[in-house]
């Protein structure tokens, strides 16, 4: 019975290892499919054929983002090929070991079969048993014949088990080789696309380099507009911080009043019972609203896992901070958040549970601030809004429609703050 259990467990372990290899390959294929979809979706955003500077700069930003994504995808493919190659090497080693063990098992089984064939008749077995010198020897011979038959059956089962293991390992090896070939083909296809995109970007840069004055004028206008928008956002955030401070002070006063009343009640009780008055305890200083603190803690734990604040296909066309536009002379950008281009009809959605703290208009478009404890997310450039101040939102709830301009660009400007400190949203969002 124990031997049978051991055989079953060995087969189960073999099946489990095979399943792990298959699962790993499926996970890699799933990751590649998701990355391919994101790149394909972003390619559909490169639609504008207008030759004005604004449209060309937007196309350059989209194209640069696609090139970066595709380079990262190719690097991922190369790493995954190495992972699968290691898996193939491991499977080969295990297969060789199993095949050697199978050959040994077969030899032993062949020997036992040949022996049983030579002594196959019942008469021969009976003669072997009854030719014993005494009863004790007869009993030992009977046991020997029975145990040898059991041994032969076990050998047969061992051969079957080992053959099954070899078969499963061969399947895993074949699946891994096929996966490697498919990933290599993907890699080659992506490299060809990357070459074509880099040529396209080079041509676009060449066209833009001839419009240096127009570029500087466009950048200057964008910077002036962004500064006014950021000033209004800063003002509203300061107001929100001040409101939060007043709420905390009111809560602290409420707690202090409750403690005072409780203390007076205790004094009265002590006086009635003629006990010594207890020493006065210090009033607890209220620092942070409990719900704000809880939200802030959970928000921080989700860094790098928060959803993109736009629905559908997207491409990041403006990055956070100060940076030089690669390929263009004296073109420096300073972004307090990120700019996310989507398809026409795209909607802005909240990245985490929170409460709408402000809605304001700028240049005829709506902008929304959502508070998540100490953190505030900002959604700008909305043509319409579906929420109101004080609305309590859940992660991915729609805030409003992202505006599409006359040139067909649908761009959401998104910022993230921790009180007044500006944060890089790309570090917090999942991609």
C-alpha positions in Angstrom: 0.0 0.0 0.0 2.8 2.4 0.9 4.6 1.6 -2.3 1.4 2.4 -4.3 1.0 5.7 -2.4 4.6 6.6 -3.3 4.1 5.9 -7.0 0.9 8.0 -7.0 2.7 10.9 -5.2 5.6 10.7 -7.7 3.2 10.9 -10.7 1.4 13.8 -9.0 4.7 15.7 -8.5 5.6 15.1 -12.1 2.2 16.4 -13.3 2.6 19.4 -11.0 6.0 20.3 -12.4 4.7 20.0 -15.9 1.8 22.3 -15.0 4.1 24.9 -13.5 6.1 25.1 -16.8 2.9 25.4 -18.8 1.6 28.1 -16.3 4.8 30.1 -16.6 4.6 30.1 -20.4 0.9 31.1 -20.3 1.7 34.0 -18.0 4.5 35.2 -20.3 2.1 34.9 -23.3 -0.6 36.9 -21.4 1.9 39.6 -20.5 3.0 39.9 -24.1 -0.6 40.1 -25.3 -1.3 42.9 -22.9 1.8 44.9 -23.9 1.1 44.4 -27.6 -2.5 45.6 -27.1 -1.3 48.8 -25.3 1.2 49.5 -28.1 -1.4 48.8 -30.8 -3.9 51.0 -29.0 -1.5 53.9 -28.7 -0.6 53.6 -32.5 -4.3 54.5 -33.3 -3.8 57.8 -31.5 -1.2 59.0 -34.1 -3.9 60.3 -36.5 -3.3 64.0 -37.1 -1.8 64.7 -40.5 -1.9 68.5 -40.0 1.4 70.3 -40.5 0.9 73.0 -37.9 3.5 73.1 -35.1 1.1 72.1 -32.3 -0.2 69.0 -34.2 3.4 68.0 -35.1 4.6 68.4 -31.6 1.7 66.3 -30.3 2.5 63.6 -32.9 6.2 63.7 -31.9 5.2 63.2 -28.2 3.0 60.2 -29.1 5.6 58.7 -31.4 8.3 59.1 -28.8 6.1 57.4 -26.2 5.4 54.5 -28.6 9.1 54.1 -29.4 9.9 54.0 -25.6 7.2 51.5 -25.0 8.3 49.3 -27.9 11.9 49.4 -26.8 10.8 48.2 -23.3 8.7 45.5 -24.9 11.7 44.2 -26.9 13.8 44.2 -23.7 11.0 42.2 -22.0 10.9 39.7 -24.9 14.7 39.3 -24.7 14.5 38.6 -20.9 11.6 36.2 -21.4 13.6 34.3 -24.0 16.4 33.9 -21.5 13.9 32.7 -18.9 12.4 30.1 -21.4 15.9 29.0 -22.4 16.8 28.3 -18.8 13.5 26.3 -18.5 14.4 24.3 -21.7 17.9 23.5 -20.2 16.3 22.4 -17.0 13.7 20.3 -18.8 16.4 18.7 -21.0 18.4 17.7 -17.9 15.4 16.2 -16.2 14.4 14.4 -19.4 17.8 12.8 -19.7 17.7 11.7 -16.1 14.2 10.2 -16.6 15.2 8.4 -19.8 18.3 6.8 -18.0 16.0 5.7 -15.2 13.5 4.4 -17.7 16.2 2.3 -19.5 17.4 0.9 -16.1 13.8 0.0 -15.2 13.2 -1.7 -18.5 16.4 -3.8 -18.1 15.3 -5.0 -14.7 11.8 -5.7 -16.0 13.2 -7.6 -19.0 15.3 -9.8 -16.7 12.3 -10.6 -14.5 10.2 -11.4 -17.5 12.9 -13.7 -18.9 13.2 -15.5 -15.6 9.4 -15.9 -15.3 9.3 -17.1 -18.9 11.9 -19.8 -18.2 10.0 -20.9 -15.1 6.5 -20.1 -16.4 4.7 -23.4 -15.9 2.8 -24.1 -12.7 4.4 -27.6 -12.7 7.9 -26.1 -12.5 6.9 -23.8 -9.7 5.3 -26.7 -7.8 8.3 -28.9 -8.4 10.5 -26.0 -7.0 8.4 -25.8 -3.9 7.8 -29.5 -3.2 11.5 -30.4 -3.8 12.3 -28.6 -0.6 14.2 -30.7 2.1 11.8 -29.7 4.9 8.6 -27.8 5.7 10.5 -24.6 6.6 12.3 -24.5 3.3 9.1 -25.2 1.5 7.4 -22.2 3.2 10.4 -20.0 2.2 10.2 -21.1 -1.4 6.4 -20.5 -1.5 7.0 -17.0 -0.2 9.9 -16.4 -2.6 7.7 -17.4 -5.6 4.9 -15.1 -4.4 7.2 -12.1 -3.7 9.0 -12.5 -7.0 5.6 -12.3 -8.8 4.8 -9.2 -6.7 8.2 -7.8 -7.6 7.6 -8.3 -11.3 4.3 -6.5 -11.1 5.9 -3.6 -9.3 8.6 -3.5 -12.0 5.9 -3.3 -14.7 4.2 -0.4 -12.9 7.5 1.4 -12.4 8.2 1.2 -16.1 4.7 2.5 -16.9 5.1 5.4 -14.3 8.6 6.3 -15.7 7.3 6.2 -19.3 4.5 8.6 -18.3 7.0 11.0 -16.7 9.2 10.9 -19.8 6.1 11.6 -22.0 5.0 14.5 -19.8 8.5 16.0 -19.8 8.7 15.7 -23.5 5.4 17.6 -23.9 6.7 20.4 -21.5 10.0 20.6 -23.5 8.1 20.8 -26.8 5.8 23.5 -25.4 8.7 25.6 -24.1 10.5 25.3 -27.5 7.4 26.4 -29.4 6.9 29.3 -26.9 10.5 30.4 -27.4 10.1 30.3 -31.2 6.9 32.4 -31.0 8.5 35.0 -28.7 11.6 35.3 -31.0 9.3 35.9 -33.9 7.4 38.6 -31.9 10.8 40.2 -31.1 11.9 40.3 -34.8 8.5 41.8 -35.8 8.7 44.4 -33.0 12.3 45.4 -34.1 11.1 46.0 -37.7 8.3 48.2 -36.4 10.7 50.0 -34.1 13.0 50.8 -37.1 10.0 52.2 -39.1 8.9 54.3 -36.1 12.4 55.7 -35.6 12.5 56.7 -39.3 9.1 58.4 -38.9 10.3 60.3 -35.8 13.5 61.4 -37.6 11.4 62.8 -40.5 9.1 64.6 -38.1 12.0 66.1 -36.3 13.5 67.2 -39.6 10.3 69.0 -40.4 10.0 70.6 -36.9 13.6 71.8 -36.9 12.7 74.2 -39.7 10.1 75.8 -37.5 12.2 76.8 -34.5 10.5 80.2 -34.0 7.0 78.7 -34.2 8.0 76.0 -31.7 9.3 78.5 -29.3 6.1 80.6 -29.6 3.9 77.5 -29.1 5.9 76.4 -26.0 5.7 80.0 -24.6 2.0 80.0 -25.0 1.7 76.6 -23.4 3.9 77.6 -20.5 1.9 80.8 -19.9 -1.4 78.9 -19.9 0.0 76.1 -17.6 1.3 78.7 -15.1 -2.2 80.3 -14.8 -3.8 76.8 -14.4 -1.2 75.7 -11.8 -1.7 78.9 -9.8 -5.4 78.3 -9.6 -4.8 74.6 -8.6 -2.3 75.8 -5.9 -4.8 78.3 -4.6 -7.6 75.7 -4.3 -5.3 73.2 -2.7 -4.2 75.8 -0.1 -7.9 76.4 0.6 -8.5 72.6 0.9 -5.6 72.3 3.3 -6.9 75.3 5.4 -10.4 73.7 5.4 -8.9 70.4 6.6 -6.9 72.2 9.3 -10.1 73.9 10.5 -11.9 70.5 10.5 -9.1 69.1 12.7 -9.2 72.0 15.1 -13.0 71.7 15.4 -12.6 67.9 16.0 -9.9 68.6 18.6 -12.2 71.1 20.4 -15.0 68.6 20.3 -12.8 66.0 21.9 -11.5 68.4 24.5 -15.1 69.4 25.4 -16.1 65.8 25.6 -13.2 65.1 27.9 -14.0 68.1 30.0 -17.5 67.0 30.5 -16.4 63.5 31.3 -13.9 64.8 33.9 -16.6 67.0 35.5 -18.9 64.0 35.7 -16.0 62.0 37.3 -15.5 64.8 39.9 -19.1 64.8 40.8 -19.1 61.0 41.3 -15.9 61.2 43.4 -17.4 64.0 45.5 -20.5 62.0 46.2 -18.4 58.9 47.2 -16.0 61.2 49.2 -12.9 60.0 47.3 -9.8 61.9 46.5 -9.9 63.9 43.3 -8.1 62.2 40.5 -5.2 64.2 38.9 -6.2 66.1 35.8 -5.0 64.4 32.6 -3.7 66.4 29.6 -6.0 67.0 26.7 -4.9 64.9 23.7 -3.6 67.0 20.8 -5.5 66.2 17.7 -3.2 65.8 14.7 -4.9 64.1 11.8 -8.5 63.0 11.0 -8.7 59.3 11.4 -10.4 58.8 8.0 -7.9 61.0 6.3 -5.0 59.0 7.9 -6.6 55.7 6.9 -7.1 56.8 3.3 -3.6 58.2 3.0 -2.1 54.9 4.3 -4.1 52.8 1.9 -3.3 55.2 -1.0 0.5 55.0 -0.3 0.3 51.2 -0.3 -1.1 51.3 -3.8 1.8 53.2 -5.3 2.5 51.8 -8.7 -0.8 50.1 -8.8 -3.3 52.9 -9.4 -5.3 52.8 -12.6 -4.8 55.2 -15.5 -7.1 58.3 -15.1 -8.5 57.9 -18.6 -10.6 55.3 -20.3 -9.7 53.4 -23.5 -6.5 53.6 -25.5 -3.9 56.2 -24.2 -0.4 57.5 -24.7 1.5 59.7 -22.3 2.5 62.7 -24.4 3.8 65.0 -21.7 6.0 63.8 -18.8 6.5 65.2 -15.3 9.1 67.7 -14.5 11.7 69.7 -16.5 13.2 68.0 -19.5 14.6 68.7 -23.0 12.7 67.4 -26.0 15.1 65.0 -27.6 16.1 66.0 -31.1 14.9 69.6 -30.9 17.3 72.4 -30.0 16.4 74.7 -27.0 13.0 73.1 -26.5 12.6 72.6 -22.7 9.4 71.7 -21.0 8.3 72.0 -17.4 5.3 69.9 -16.5 3.7 69.8 -13.0 1.9 66.6 -13.9 1.5 64.5 -17.0 -0.5 64.8 -20.3 -2.4 61.7 -21.4 -3.7 61.5 -25.0 -6.8 59.4 -25.6 -9.3 58.7 -28.3 -12.2 61.1 -28.9 -14.9 60.3 -26.4 -12.5 59.2 -23.7 -13.5 59.9 -20.1 -11.6 60.9 -17.0 -11.9 58.5 -14.1 -10.8 58.7 -10.5 -7.7 56.8 -9.6 -8.7 56.0 -6.0 -11.5 56.3 -3.4 -12.0 59.9 -2.5 -14.2 63.0 -2.3 -14.5 65.8 -4.8 -13.1 68.9 -3.0 -13.3 71.5 -5.9 -14.5 72.0 -9.4 -13.4 75.1 -11.4 -13.5 76.5 -14.9 -10.4 77.6 -16.9 -10.4 78.7 -20.5 -14.0 77.4 -20.8 -13.1 73.9 -19.6 -13.7 72.1 -16.3 -11.1 70.9 -13.8 -11.7 68.6 -10.8 -9.8 68.1 -7.6 -10.4 64.8 -5.6 -9.1 64.4 -2.1 -7.7 61.0 -0.9 -6.8 61.8 2.7 -3.5 63.8 2.5 -3.3 63.2 -1.3 -5.1 65.2 -4.0 -5.5 64.1 -7.6 -6.3 66.7 -10.3 -8.1 66.2 -13.6 -7.9 69.0 -16.1 -9.2 69.8 -19.6 -12.7 68.3 -19.2 -15.5 69.4 -21.6 -18.2 68.1 -19.1 -18.3 67.0 -15.5 -20.6 64.2 -14.0 -19.7 64.9 -10.3 -20.2 67.8 -7.9 -18.3 69.2 -4.9 -18.7 66.8 -2.0 -19.3 63.7 -4.2 -17.9 60.5 -2.7 -16.2 58.5 -5.4 -14.9 54.9 -5.7 -11.8 53.9 -7.8 -12.5 54.1 -11.5 -15.7 56.1 -11.1 -16.1 58.5 -14.1 -15.5 62.1 -13.4 -16.3 63.6 -16.8 -15.6 63.8 -20.5 -12.1 64.7 -21.8 -12.2 67.7 -24.2 -11.3 67.1 -27.9 -9.8 70.3 -29.5 -10.3 71.6 -33.0 -7.3 69.6 -34.3 -8.7 66.3 -32.9 -6.5 66.0 -29.9 -8.1 64.5 -26.7 -5.6 65.2 -23.9 -6.2 64.9 -20.1 -3.8 66.9 -18.0 -3.4 65.0 -14.7 -1.6 66.0 -11.5 -0.9 64.3 -8.1 -0.1 66.2 -4.9 0.5 65.3 -1.3 -0.9 68.5 0.2 1.3 71.2 -1.5 4.1 68.8 -2.6 4.0 67.9 -6.3 4.4 64.2 -7.2 5.4 62.4 -10.4 2.1 60.5 -11.4 4.0 58.0 -13.6 5.5 56.5 -10.4 2.0 55.9 -9.0 0.1 54.6 -12.0 0.1 51.1 -13.4 1.0 50.7 -17.1 
